Amino acid sequence: MFFFVVDCIGDDVTVGKFYATYLIQEYFRRFKARQKAQDQANEMPGNSTVALQVKTVVVFVRDHSDC
């Protein structure tokens, strides 16, 4: 049997590092979209939580659509 030890020390880009970066960027994108939707809802006359929830759902669906 052969046992190999892989040395991961260094500046190598691994799948885990790439995926973590992707997740952080995606979270930030959603945060900014949610923040923008909240700001727009606060500027609208008669702002309500229903309008904010609808905008949040629209942003979520837009971000997760396969089209």
LUMBA-369760 format. One record per residue: chain; x, y, z of N, C-alpha, C, CB in turn; residue number from 1; residue in one letter. Coordinates in steps of 0.1 Angstrom, whole numbers, plus 5000, padded with zeros to 4 digits. Atoms other than C-alpha are relative to their C-alpha. Glycine has a CB too. Layout:
BEGIN
+--------+------+------+------+------+------+------+------+------+------+------+------+------+-----+--------+
! chaine !  nc1 !  nc2 !  nc3 ! cac1 ! cac2 ! cac3 !  cc1 !  cc2 !  cc3 ! cbc1 ! cbc2 ! cbc3 ! num ! residu !
+--------+------+------+------+------+------+------+------+------+------+------+------+------+-----+--------+
!      A !    X !    Y !    Z !    X !    Y !    Z !    X !    Y !    Z !    X !    Y !    Z ! NUM !      a !
...
+--------+------+------+------+------+------+------+------+------+------+------+------+------+-----+--------+
***
This chain:
BEGIN
+--------+------+------+------+------+------+------+------+------+------+------+------+------+-----+--------+
! chaine !  nc1 !  nc2 !  nc3 ! cac1 ! cac2 ! cac3 !  cc1 !  cc2 !  cc3 ! cbc1 ! cbc2 ! cbc3 ! num ! residu !
+--------+------+------+------+------+------+------+------+------+------+------+------+------+-----+--------+
!      A ! 5008 ! 4988 ! 5000 ! 5000 ! 5000 ! 5000 ! 5009 ! 5012 ! 5000 ! 4990 ! 5000 ! 5012 !   1 !      m !
!      A ! 4993 ! 4987 ! 5001 ! 5011 ! 5035 ! 4992 ! 4992 ! 5010 ! 5007 ! 5003 ! 5004 ! 4985 !   2 !      f !
!      A ! 5006 ! 4989 ! 4994 ! 5004 ! 5064 ! 5014 ! 5006 ! 5013 ! 4996 ! 5000 ! 4998 ! 5016 !   3 !      f !
!      A ! 4994 ! 4987 ! 5005 ! 5008 ! 5099 ! 5001 ! 4995 ! 5011 ! 5010 ! 4995 ! 5003 ! 4986 !   4 !      f !
!      A ! 5004 ! 4988 ! 4992 ! 5008 ! 5130 ! 5022 ! 5001 ! 5012 ! 4991 ! 5009 ! 5001 ! 5013 !   5 !      v !
!      A ! 5001 ! 4988 ! 5008 ! 4997 ! 5161 ! 5004 ! 5003 ! 5012 ! 5008 ! 4987 ! 5001 ! 4992 !   6 !      v !
!      A ! 4997 ! 4988 ! 4992 ! 5013 ! 5193 ! 5016 ! 4992 ! 5011 ! 4994 ! 5015 ! 5003 ! 4999 !   7 !      d !
!      A ! 5009 ! 4989 ! 5004 ! 4987 ! 5221 ! 5014 ! 5005 ! 5013 ! 5004 ! 4986 ! 4997 ! 5005 !   8 !      c !
!      A ! 4995 ! 4987 ! 4995 ! 5009 ! 5248 ! 5028 ! 5005 ! 5008 ! 4988 ! 5011 ! 4998 ! 5010 !   9 !      i !
!      A ! 4996 ! 4991 ! 5011 ! 5013 ! 5277 ! 5004 ! 4989 ! 5008 ! 4995 ! 5006 ! 4991 ! 4989 !  10 !      g !
!      A ! 5010 ! 4991 ! 5006 ! 4994 ! 5300 ! 4982 ! 4991 ! 4993 ! 4989 ! 5006 ! 5012 ! 4994 !  11 !      d !
!      A ! 5008 ! 5008 ! 5010 ! 4977 ! 5272 ! 4962 ! 4985 ! 5003 ! 5002 ! 5003 ! 4985 ! 5001 !  12 !      d !
!      A ! 5015 ! 4998 ! 5000 ! 4940 ! 5278 ! 4953 ! 4994 ! 4986 ! 4999 ! 4995 ! 5009 ! 4988 !  13 !      v !
!      A ! 5007 ! 5013 ! 4999 ! 4921 ! 5248 ! 4964 ! 4985 ! 5001 ! 4997 ! 5003 ! 4993 ! 5013 !  14 !      t !
!      A ! 5015 ! 5000 ! 5003 ! 4885 ! 5238 ! 4957 ! 4993 ! 5007 ! 5012 ! 4995 ! 4986 ! 4998 !  15 !      v !
!      A ! 5006 ! 4994 ! 4988 ! 4877 ! 5247 ! 4993 ! 5001 ! 5015 ! 5001 ! 5006 ! 4993 ! 5013 !  16 !      g !
!      A ! 4998 ! 4986 ! 4999 ! 4892 ! 5281 ! 4992 ! 4991 ! 5007 ! 4989 ! 5015 ! 5004 ! 4998 !  17 !      k !
!      A ! 5008 ! 4994 ! 5010 ! 4875 ! 5288 ! 4959 ! 4985 ! 5000 ! 5003 ! 5001 ! 4992 ! 4987 !  18 !      f !
!      A ! 5014 ! 5000 ! 4996 ! 4841 ! 5277 ! 4972 ! 4997 ! 5009 ! 5011 ! 4996 ! 4985 ! 5004 !  19 !      y !
!      A ! 5002 ! 4991 ! 4989 ! 4845 ! 5297 ! 5004 ! 4999 ! 5014 ! 4995 ! 5011 ! 4999 ! 5010 !  20 !      a !
!      A ! 5001 ! 4987 ! 5006 ! 4852 ! 5328 ! 4983 ! 4987 ! 5002 ! 4993 ! 5012 ! 5002 ! 4990 !  21 !      t !
!      A ! 5013 ! 4999 ! 5007 ! 4822 ! 5321 ! 4962 ! 4988 ! 5002 ! 5010 ! 4997 ! 4987 ! 4991 !  22 !      y !
!      A ! 5010 ! 4999 ! 4991 ! 4800 ! 5317 ! 4992 ! 5000 ! 5014 ! 5007 ! 5001 ! 4990 ! 5011 !  23 !      l !
!      A ! 4998 ! 4986 ! 4994 ! 4813 ! 5350 ! 5008 ! 4994 ! 5010 ! 4990 ! 5014 ! 5003 ! 5004 !  24 !      i !
!      A ! 5004 ! 4990 ! 5009 ! 4807 ! 5369 ! 4976 ! 4985 ! 4999 ! 4997 ! 5007 ! 4998 ! 4986 !  25 !      q !
!      A ! 5014 ! 5002 ! 5002 ! 4772 ! 5354 ! 4971 ! 4992 ! 5006 ! 5012 ! 4997 ! 4985 ! 4998 !  26 !      e !
!      A ! 5006 ! 4995 ! 4988 ! 4763 ! 5363 ! 5007 ! 5000 ! 5015 ! 5000 ! 5006 ! 4995 ! 5013 !  27 !      y !
!      A ! 4999 ! 4985 ! 5001 ! 4775 ! 5399 ! 5002 ! 4991 ! 5005 ! 4989 ! 5015 ! 5004 ! 4997 !  28 !      f !
!      A ! 5009 ! 4995 ! 5011 ! 4755 ! 5402 ! 4969 ! 4986 ! 5000 ! 5006 ! 5001 ! 4991 ! 4988 !  29 !      r !
!      A ! 5014 ! 5000 ! 4995 ! 4723 ! 5391 ! 4987 ! 4998 ! 5010 ! 5011 ! 4998 ! 4986 ! 5006 !  30 !      r !
!      A ! 5001 ! 4990 ! 4989 ! 4730 ! 5414 ! 5017 ! 4998 ! 5014 ! 4993 ! 5013 ! 5000 ! 5008 !  31 !      f !
!      A ! 5001 ! 4987 ! 5006 ! 4735 ! 5444 ! 4994 ! 4986 ! 5001 ! 4993 ! 5011 ! 5002 ! 4989 !  32 !      k !
!      A ! 5013 ! 5000 ! 5007 ! 4703 ! 5435 ! 4974 ! 4989 ! 5002 ! 5011 ! 4997 ! 4987 ! 4992 !  33 !      a !
!      A ! 5010 ! 4999 ! 4989 ! 4683 ! 5431 ! 5007 ! 5001 ! 5014 ! 5006 ! 5003 ! 4990 ! 5011 !  34 !      r !
!      A ! 4998 ! 4986 ! 4994 ! 4698 ! 5464 ! 5020 ! 4994 ! 5010 ! 4990 ! 5014 ! 5003 ! 5002 !  35 !      q !
!      A ! 5006 ! 4991 ! 5010 ! 4688 ! 5482 ! 4987 ! 4985 ! 4999 ! 5000 ! 5006 ! 4996 ! 4986 !  36 !      k !
!      A ! 5014 ! 5002 ! 4999 ! 4653 ! 5467 ! 4989 ! 4994 ! 5007 ! 5012 ! 4996 ! 4985 ! 4999 !  37 !      a !
!      A ! 5005 ! 4994 ! 4988 ! 4649 ! 5479 ! 5024 ! 5001 ! 5016 ! 4999 ! 5009 ! 4996 ! 5012 !  38 !      q !
!      A ! 4998 ! 4986 ! 5002 ! 4662 ! 5514 ! 5015 ! 4988 ! 5005 ! 4991 ! 5013 ! 5004 ! 4994 !  39 !      d !
!      A ! 5011 ! 4996 ! 5009 ! 4637 ! 5516 ! 4986 ! 4986 ! 4999 ! 5007 ! 5000 ! 4991 ! 4988 !  40 !      q !
!      A ! 5013 ! 5001 ! 4993 ! 4608 ! 5504 ! 5008 ! 4999 ! 5011 ! 5010 ! 5000 ! 4986 ! 5007 !  41 !      a !
!      A ! 5001 ! 4989 ! 4990 ! 4616 ! 5531 ! 5034 ! 4998 ! 5013 ! 4993 ! 5013 ! 5001 ! 5008 !  42 !      n !
!      A ! 5003 ! 4987 ! 5007 ! 4615 ! 5558 ! 5007 ! 4986 ! 5000 ! 4994 ! 5011 ! 5001 ! 4989 !  43 !      e !
!      A ! 5013 ! 5000 ! 5006 ! 4582 ! 5547 ! 4993 ! 4989 ! 5005 ! 5010 ! 4996 ! 4985 ! 4996 !  44 !      m !
!      A ! 5010 ! 4995 ! 4991 ! 4551 ! 5564 ! 5008 ! 4991 ! 4988 ! 5004 ! 4991 ! 5010 ! 4993 !  45 !      p !
!      A ! 5008 ! 5011 ! 4994 ! 4531 ! 5540 ! 5030 ! 5008 ! 4987 ! 5000 ! 4988 ! 4998 ! 4991 !  46 !      g !
!      A ! 4992 ! 5012 ! 5000 ! 4560 ! 5517 ! 5034 ! 4994 ! 4989 ! 5010 ! 5015 ! 5003 ! 5004 !  47 !      n !
!      A ! 5005 ! 5011 ! 4992 ! 4550 ! 5483 ! 5048 ! 5010 ! 4988 ! 4999 ! 4986 ! 4996 ! 4995 !  48 !      s !
!      A ! 4991 ! 5012 ! 5000 ! 4567 ! 5451 ! 5057 ! 4996 ! 4990 ! 4989 ! 4999 ! 4993 ! 5013 !  49 !      t !
!      A ! 5005 ! 5009 ! 5011 ! 4546 ! 5433 ! 5030 ! 5008 ! 5004 ! 4987 ! 4985 ! 5001 ! 4998 !  50 !      v !
!      A ! 4993 ! 4996 ! 5012 ! 4562 ! 5454 ! 5003 ! 5015 ! 4996 ! 5001 ! 4999 ! 5016 ! 4998 !  51 !      a !
!      A ! 4986 ! 5004 ! 4998 ! 4597 ! 5447 ! 5017 ! 5001 ! 4985 ! 4998 ! 5004 ! 5004 ! 5014 !  52 !      l !
!      A ! 4999 ! 5014 ! 5002 ! 4590 ! 5410 ! 5019 ! 4998 ! 4996 ! 4985 ! 4989 ! 4993 ! 5008 !  53 !      q !
!      A ! 5002 ! 5003 ! 5014 ! 4578 ! 5410 ! 4983 ! 5013 ! 5003 ! 4992 ! 4988 ! 5007 ! 4994 !  54 !      v !
!      A ! 4988 ! 4997 ! 5007 ! 4609 ! 5428 ! 4971 ! 5011 ! 4990 ! 5004 ! 5004 ! 5014 ! 5004 !  55 !      k !
!      A ! 4990 ! 5010 ! 4996 ! 4631 ! 5404 ! 4991 ! 4998 ! 4987 ! 4993 ! 5000 ! 4998 ! 5015 !  56 !      t !
!      A ! 5003 ! 5013 ! 5007 ! 4614 ! 5374 ! 4975 ! 5004 ! 5002 ! 4986 ! 4986 ! 4996 ! 5002 !  57 !      v !
!      A ! 4997 ! 4998 ! 5015 ! 4618 ! 5389 ! 4940 ! 5015 ! 5000 ! 4998 ! 4994 ! 5014 ! 4996 !  58 !      v !
!      A ! 4985 ! 5000 ! 5001 ! 4655 ! 5395 ! 4946 ! 5005 ! 4986 ! 5002 ! 5006 ! 5010 ! 5011 !  59 !      v !
!      A ! 4995 ! 5014 ! 4997 ! 4660 ! 5360 ! 4960 ! 4997 ! 4991 ! 4988 ! 4993 ! 4994 ! 5012 !  60 !      f !
!      A ! 5003 ! 5008 ! 5012 ! 4642 ! 5344 ! 4930 ! 5008 ! 5004 ! 4988 ! 4985 ! 5002 ! 4997 !  61 !      v !
!      A ! 4992 ! 4995 ! 5011 ! 4661 ! 5366 ! 4906 ! 5014 ! 4994 ! 5001 ! 5000 ! 5015 ! 4999 !  62 !      r !
!      A ! 4987 ! 5005 ! 4998 ! 4694 ! 5355 ! 4921 ! 5001 ! 4985 ! 4999 ! 5005 ! 5004 ! 5014 !  63 !      d !
!      A ! 5000 ! 5015 ! 5001 ! 4685 ! 5318 ! 4921 ! 4994 ! 4994 ! 4988 ! 4994 ! 4995 ! 5013 !  64 !      h !
!      A ! 5006 ! 5005 ! 5012 ! 4669 ! 5315 ! 4887 ! 5011 ! 4994 ! 4991 ! 4992 ! 5011 ! 4993 !  65 !      s !
!      A ! 4991 ! 5006 ! 5009 ! 4686 ! 5293 ! 4862 ! 5001 ! 5006 ! 4986 ! 4997 ! 4985 ! 4999 !  66 !      d !
!      A ! 5001 ! 4994 ! 5013 ! 4678 ! 5315 ! 4833 ! 5011 ! 5010 ! 4998 ! 4987 ! 5007 ! 4997 !  67 !      c !
+--------+------+------+------+------+------+------+------+------+------+------+------+------+-----+--------+
***
